[in-house]
Amino acid sequence: MRILVIEDNQEIAEAVRAMLERRKFAVQIASDGESGLNALLEANFDAAVVDLVLPGRDGFSICRAARDEGVQTPVLILTARDAVEDRVRGLDAGADDYLVKPFVEEELAARLRALLRRGRAPVRAAISLGDLVVDQGGRIAMYKEQSLPLAATEFRVLEYLAVNANMAVSRRQILDRVWGEDFDGQSNIVDVYVSALRRKLEGAGARRRIETVWGVGYKLTG
């Protein structure tokens, strides 16, 4: 497995490299935003670990530019910012997960393993819901033949809602399906991702909306 680490702090970058190489990952390091983005666009990585504050181009910009170019590599953001607004902004930009500094090595490794497992999901058919198509095989969603700029985890949330279209599913069901039953992260993670999905669907003009079903969870409706 190949991991790209975009981190300008040499001490942190080398610590992450050593930790990942002990776990048999191949690691490439980029120390600034521009070289990191170029590496992400030009090479086939299994996942990327991206710092938010970088010289030249920040982590938000890297995620956004990579998704605009069709790069689907799972991205884990490293950030010293613990504000919900920054986490939401990162997810909106195309990140799949985030980890707040300082972090424990085992948690970083566990989050990367989770991202890599999601990337190995079995190929399934496309789901057509009017003008909205959720292509489970290609791992993309389209509205009126225009691709929606979704991060990998955003796609999995939308996919689960699409499989259960017009039926209410609970936050717990979404959490178990997308993050796994042993997930031990933020309790509001489902709400954060649903909010990001709503903005992207509405921004594309999609007729279908993700409705809140009070006391239950969410459903994707026409």
Secondary structure as UniProt FT lines:
FT   STRAND          2..6
FT   HELIX           10..22
FT   TURN            23..24
FT   STRAND          26..30
FT   HELIX           33..42
FT   STRAND          47..51
FT   HELIX           59..68
FT   TURN            69..70
FT   STRAND          75..79
FT   HELIX           84..93
FT   STRAND          97..100
FT   HELIX           105..118
FT   TURN            119..120
FT   STRAND          126..129
FT   TURN            130..131
FT   STRAND          132..135
FT   TURN            136..139
FT   STRAND          140..143
FT   TURN            144..145
FT   STRAND          146..147
FT   HELIX           152..163
FT   TURN            164..166
FT   STRAND          169..170
FT   HELIX           171..178
FT   TURN            181..182
FT   TURN            187..188
FT   HELIX           189..203
FT   TURN            204..205
FT   STRAND          209..213
FT   TURN            214..216
FT   STRAND          217..221
//
